[in-house]
Each structure stands twice: as C-alpha cells, then as structure tokens.
C-alpha cells in the first residue's frame, strides 16, 4: 500500500458491491483529471478493471462517490506511473468507449484537510498492476467534522445555506463559528448505536434537508428531537449526510436543528427541562383521566353537571409535527372549569381512591 490515508483493504469489497462495472471491451481510452488541473490520458489496453459508484439521488447524475480502477503497469509509461502514485487528487474521470465519451466528477471527502489530496483516495501497487480507489464514507465522526467545518470556505457555504430563504438579519458565519467552537469544547458521551442522519429530498428542483436520529433497533426507527440532546449525546453519534446536494449545506441544517434553543449548554438544557416538564405532565395526565372518569361516573349529581365537567377527563394527541414526540398525550384542561370543579367537588375528589386493575380483581 503506497498511501494509507484513505481506504482500507476491507472497503474494497464494498466498492464491488455498491458499484457498476464498466464493460472493458467497449473502452477505448480513459482520461484522469487532477486537482492541479493536469490530465493523464490512458489507452484502453491499460485499463484492466473499472468500477464506478454513482452518487445516489444526486443532483448531478454524473457525480461519483467512489471508483475502483486497475491499470496494467506494462501499458503505463514511467512518467504516468509516477504521477498516479504521487498524489491522490483525482477530480474527474472521462471514459471513452466506441459509442460515447462520458465525463464523471469525482467527489472528494468533505473532511479533507489537505486540498492537494483527497483523504478518501488510495493507491496500491501489486504485481503487474496499479490500483486506484476512492469511496465516500458512509458516516463521519464529529472529531473529524468540527475542525474542518471551521475552515472559512465551509463556514461560508453553511452560512449561505442558512441565510437562504430566511428573513432574520443574523451573522450566520459568526453564529456557526461560535457553535462549532462550543461543541469542540464539550466531552463526548457514551458510545451508542444511534446516529444522526440528514436526509434530503428534491422539491421543485431544490434540496430540502431533514435531520433525524436513527436507531437500528430491530425495525429501523427514526426520531426527531435532536434539539433536546445534550452536546455529549450528540458528539457520541456519527453523522451521515445524504449524497443529494452539498455536504456542508446538509451540515448547516443539522447544526441549525441542534441550536434550536441556542448554542450555550445552559440554554439548551433549559429547552430539555421544558420538554421533561411537559412529558411529566403528560405522564401524570395518563393517570388523572382514569381517576376523573371514575369519579364522574360514580358522582351522584345530575347529568348536566357531569357533562359540564367531562372535558376535564380528556386530552389531546399532539400532531407529528408538533414539538413533542409523536403521539404524546398532553393535558388540555380549561383552568376556569378546573377551578369550578375544585370549588364544588375538591374535597370529595381529593379523598376519592380510584379502582385499579388489582383492586377490581
């Protein structure tokens, strides 16, 4: 292995599994374009294997998130061989066949720190052939994301993505920089099987991002509520950004979701406390309706009085798009009606012991 900064040998089978093998009998030539702008032209005889991995759902149908190219050393000049192993910086791959010329763009790892070489590309030399590979990682660790996200070019991309369509006159670059720096200072929580995913969909030609919490528990489950997670919980979850649109635009959507209650840990904890209080109220309500229902059922009062107070025993189910987890039942009581009930039946209700399943048996 000449360069070990990118793929491992274990990832090579994934390229074969995910990729599309090009029929070599139709290939008459190949051209590689590098980040430096120079190019290398190869004859069809030099290519002994080529698998490409298109970016699924990408806005550019000719974008590649991976490739596996094998070249016969006997058909490579010494100069070409030296250029191929010098720097892993392939940005374009042009395939010439007997029918057409197809130019592919090769995506670079978004967490590449050295812009002269792609962290996802690797080259190895074996007996008789040279192998060049690249693969977009499925997930990224925060330890790799945070320092790179603070680079000016990425901050600018994310700031523009957040400013698009928003009326707030906010300095998004400063906002993001402060948020990322704060996250760098936080500890990482306990290991978890959960991950953060930013899925994307094309709506009227525009990419819309949706950050979710993914938990691979039996059936695959996804959840909202990222804004309620503590920083340590967030930092323990790897991140996966859909290959639709720009990686850093997807990261901007995730960071914005995380900072719904603010950047400072104390502000975010206040939001979490608010949720916990609401959930506690919801749990208490699940017990109270049974008591209220039984109390009203045994109440020796006229039907009109019972009907008047019946709404106190009901609740509402929060919509999926609301701020609480889907299906949460919350207390929905009229304070004036409750005050009237307490004034008329408060002492009786306080002394009333509802029947449970155990007591009923």
C-alpha positions in Angstrom: 0.0 0.0 0.0 1.5 3.3 -1.1 -0.9 5.6 0.7 -2.8 4.5 3.7 -4.6 7.8 4.4 -7.8 6.7 2.6 -9.5 3.3 2.1 -8.6 0.1 3.8 -8.5 -3.3 2.1 -11.8 -4.2 3.9 -13.5 -1.4 2.0 -12.6 -2.7 -1.4 -15.4 -5.3 -1.5 -17.9 -2.6 -0.7 -16.9 -0.8 -3.9 -17.6 -4.0 -5.8 -20.9 -4.4 -4.0 -22.1 -0.8 -4.5 -20.6 0.0 -7.8 -21.3 -0.6 -11.5 -18.6 -2.5 -13.5 -17.8 -0.9 -16.9 -17.6 -3.3 -19.8 -13.9 -3.1 -20.8 -14.4 -4.5 -24.3 -16.1 -1.2 -25.2 -13.5 1.1 -23.5 -11.0 2.6 -26.0 -9.5 5.2 -23.6 -9.5 6.8 -20.2 -8.6 10.3 -19.1 -7.9 11.3 -15.4 -8.2 14.9 -14.3 -6.3 16.0 -11.2 -6.9 18.9 -8.7 -3.9 20.6 -10.1 -5.6 20.8 -13.5 -3.3 18.5 -15.3 -4.6 15.3 -17.0 -3.3 11.9 -17.9 -4.6 10.0 -20.9 -4.6 6.2 -20.9 -5.3 3.7 -23.7 -8.0 1.2 -23.4 -5.3 -1.6 -23.2 -4.1 0.0 -19.9 -7.4 -0.5 -18.2 -7.9 -4.0 -16.7 -10.8 -3.1 -14.4 -13.1 -0.2 -13.7 -16.0 0.0 -11.2 -17.8 3.3 -10.6 -20.1 4.2 -7.7 -22.6 6.9 -8.7 -24.0 9.3 -6.1 -27.5 8.0 -5.5 -30.2 10.7 -5.7 -27.5 13.3 -6.5 -28.5 16.4 -8.4 -25.6 15.7 -10.8 -26.2 12.2 -12.4 -22.5 12.0 -13.4 -21.2 12.5 -9.9 -19.2 9.6 -8.4 -18.8 8.9 -4.7 -16.4 6.0 -5.4 -14.4 4.2 -8.0 -12.0 1.2 -8.3 -9.6 1.5 -11.2 -7.0 -1.1 -12.0 -4.3 -0.4 -14.6 -1.7 -2.7 -16.2 1.8 -1.5 -15.4 3.1 -2.8 -18.7 0.9 -0.3 -20.5 1.9 2.7 -18.4 4.8 4.9 -19.0 7.2 5.5 -16.2 6.1 9.2 -16.0 2.4 8.3 -15.9 3.0 5.7 -13.2 5.0 8.2 -11.0 2.2 10.8 -11.4 -0.5 8.4 -10.4 1.2 7.4 -7.2 2.5 10.9 -6.3 -0.7 12.5 -5.0 -4.2 11.2 -4.6 -6.0 14.1 -6.2 -8.3 12.7 -9.0 -11.2 15.1 -9.5 -12.5 13.8 -12.8 -12.7 10.6 -14.8 -13.5 10.5 -18.5 -14.4 7.2 -20.1 -14.1 6.9 -23.8 -16.0 4.0 -25.4 -16.7 3.0 -29.0 -20.1 4.7 -28.6 -19.6 7.8 -26.4 -17.5 10.0 -24.2 -18.7 10.3 -20.5 -17.2 12.7 -18.1 -17.6 12.0 -14.4 -17.0 14.3 -11.5 -15.2 12.6 -8.5 -16.4 13.8 -5.1 -13.8 14.5 -2.5 -14.2 13.7 1.1 -15.7 16.8 2.8 -13.4 16.4 5.8 -10.3 16.5 3.7 -7.9 19.0 5.3 -5.2 18.9 2.7 -6.7 20.2 -0.5 -3.9 18.8 -2.6 -5.1 15.3 -1.9 -8.4 13.5 -1.3 -8.5 11.8 2.1 -10.7 9.1 0.6 -8.4 8.1 -2.3 -5.8 5.5 -2.1 -3.4 3.8 -4.5 -1.7 0.5 -4.2 0.8 -1.3 -6.4 0.8 -5.1 -6.8 2.4 -7.5 -9.1 1.8 -6.3 -12.6 -0.9 -3.7 -11.9 -1.6 -0.3 -10.2 -4.9 0.1 -8.3 -6.6 3.4 -7.6 -9.6 3.5 -5.3 -11.9 6.1 -3.7 -15.0 5.8 -1.6 -17.2 8.4 0.1 -17.5 7.4 3.8 -21.0 6.4 4.9 -20.5 8.2 8.3 -18.3 10.8 9.7 -17.2 11.3 13.3 -17.6 14.7 14.9 -13.9 14.7 15.8 -13.2 14.8 12.0 -16.1 17.2 11.1 -15.6 20.0 13.7 -12.1 21.3 12.8 -12.7 21.1 9.1 -16.1 22.8 9.4 -14.4 25.9 10.9 -12.5 26.5 7.7 -13.5 29.7 6.0 -14.8 28.1 2.8 -17.0 25.7 4.7 -18.3 28.3 7.1 -19.2 30.4 4.1 -21.1 27.6 2.4 -23.1 26.8 5.6 -23.8 30.4 6.3 -25.2 30.9 2.8 -27.3 27.8 3.1 -28.8 29.1 6.4 -29.4 32.6 5.1 -31.2 31.3 2.0 -35.0 32.0 2.4 -34.6 33.3 6.0 -35.7 36.8 7.0 -33.5 37.1 10.0 -30.6 39.5 9.8 -28.2 37.2 11.6 -24.5 36.9 11.1 -24.6 33.2 10.3 -20.8 32.9 9.9 -20.2 34.2 13.4 -23.1 32.1 14.8 -21.8 28.9 13.3 -18.2 29.6 14.3 -19.3 30.1 17.9 -21.5 26.9 17.8 -18.7 24.8 16.4 -16.1 26.1 18.8 -18.5 25.4 21.7 -19.0 21.8 20.5 -15.3 21.3 20.3 -15.0 22.1 24.0 -17.6 19.6 25.0 -16.9 16.0 26.1 -18.1 13.0 24.0 -20.8 10.9 25.6 -21.0 7.1 26.0 -20.9 5.1 22.8 -24.3 4.5 21.2 -25.7 2.6 18.2 -27.7 5.6 17.3 -26.6 8.1 14.6 -27.5 11.4 13.2 -28.7 11.4 9.6 -29.6 14.3 7.4 -31.9 13.0 4.7 -32.7 15.1 1.6 -35.5 15.3 -0.9 -35.8 17.4 -4.1 -38.8 19.7 -4.1 -39.3 21.8 -7.2 -35.6 21.3 -8.1 -34.5 22.5 -4.6 -32.9 20.3 -1.9 -34.7 20.2 1.4 -32.9 18.8 4.4 -34.4 16.8 7.3 -32.1 16.0 10.3 -33.2 12.8 12.2 -32.0 10.5 14.9 -31.6 7.0 13.5 -31.7 4.0 15.8 -31.1 0.5 14.3 -33.3 -1.4 16.8 -35.0 -4.3 15.0 -37.1 -2.4 12.6 -35.2 0.7 11.6 -36.6 3.7 13.6 -36.1 7.4 13.1 -36.9 10.2 15.6 -36.9 13.9 15.9 -35.9 15.9 19.0 -32.2 16.5 18.1 -32.5 19.9 19.7 -33.2 18.2 23.1 -30.0 16.1 23.1 -27.1 17.3 25.2 -23.8 18.0 23.4 -22.1 14.9 24.8 -25.0 12.8 23.4 -24.8 14.5 20.0 -21.0 14.1 19.8 -21.3 10.4 20.5 -23.4 9.9 17.3 -21.7 9.7 13.9 -23.1 11.8 11.2 -24.4 10.7 7.8 -25.3 13.3 5.2 -27.4 12.3 2.1 -25.5 12.5 -1.2 -28.1 14.8 -2.6 -26.8 18.3 -2.8 -23.9 19.8 -0.9 -22.5 18.0 2.2 -21.9 21.3 4.0 -25.4 22.6 3.3 -26.7 19.4 4.9 -24.4 20.0 7.9 -25.8 23.5 8.2 -29.3 22.1 8.5 -28.1 19.7 11.2 -26.3 22.5 13.2 -29.3 24.7 12.9 -31.5 22.0 14.3 -29.1 21.4 17.2 -29.1 25.1 18.1 -32.9 25.4 18.2 -32.8 26.5 21.9 -29.4 28.3 21.5 -25.7 27.5 21.5 -24.8 27.7 25.2 -25.3 24.4 27.1 -27.4 26.2 29.7 -29.9 27.4 27.1 -30.1 24.0 25.5 -30.6 22.4 28.9 -33.5 24.8 29.6 -35.1 23.5 26.5 -34.6 20.0 27.6 -36.1 20.8 31.1 -39.1 22.3 29.4 -39.6 19.0 27.5 -39.1 16.9 30.6 -41.7 19.0 32.4 -44.2 18.6 29.6 -43.6 14.8 29.5 -44.0 14.6 33.3 -47.3 16.5 32.9 -48.3 14.1 30.2 -47.5 11.0 32.3 -49.4 12.5 35.2 -52.4 13.1 32.9 -52.5 9.5 31.8 -53.3 8.6 35.5 -55.6 11.5 36.2 -58.1 10.9 33.4 -58.9 7.4 34.9 -59.5 9.0 38.3 -61.6 11.8 36.9 -63.5 9.4 34.7 -64.3 7.1 37.7 -65.1 10.0 39.9 -67.6 11.5 37.5 -69.1 8.1 36.8 -69.9 7.5 40.5 -70.8 11.1 41.2 -74.3 11.4 42.5 -75.2 14.5 40.6 -77.5 15.5 37.8 -76.3 14.5 34.2 -75.9 18.2 33.3 -73.3 18.7 36.0 -71.4 15.5 35.0 -71.4 16.6 31.3 -70.2 20.0 32.3 -67.0 18.6 33.9 -66.5 15.7 31.5 -63.9 17.7 29.3 -61.6 17.7 32.3 -61.0 13.9 31.8 -60.0 14.4 28.1 -56.7 15.2 26.5 -55.3 15.7 23.0 -52.8 13.8 21.0 -50.0 16.1 19.7 -49.5 16.1 16.0 -46.4 14.5 14.5 -45.1 17.9 13.5 -45.6 19.4 17.0 -42.7 20.0 19.4 -43.3 16.8 21.5 -42.6 13.3 20.3 -45.3 11.9 18.0 -48.4 10.5 19.7 -47.8 12.2 23.1 -51.0 12.9 25.1 -50.9 16.2 26.9 -53.2 17.8 29.4 -55.8 20.1 27.8 -57.9 21.4 30.6 -59.8 24.7 30.9 -58.3 26.4 34.0 -61.6 28.1 34.8 -63.5 24.8 34.5 -61.0 23.1 36.8 -61.3 25.9 39.3 -65.1 25.5 39.3 -64.7 21.7 39.7 -62.3 22.1 42.6 -64.6 24.6 44.3 -67.6 22.3 44.1 -66.0 18.8 44.5 -62.4 19.4 45.5 -62.6 17.8 48.9 -64.5 14.7 47.6 -62.1 14.3 44.7 -59.0 14.5 46.9 -60.4 11.8 49.1 -61.6 9.6 46.2 -59.4 6.5 45.6 -59.9 5.2 42.0 -60.1 1.5 41.4 -57.1 -0.1 39.8 -56.9 -3.4 37.9 -55.6 -5.1 41.1 -58.3 -3.7 43.3 -61.0 -4.5 40.8 -60.0 -8.1 40.9 
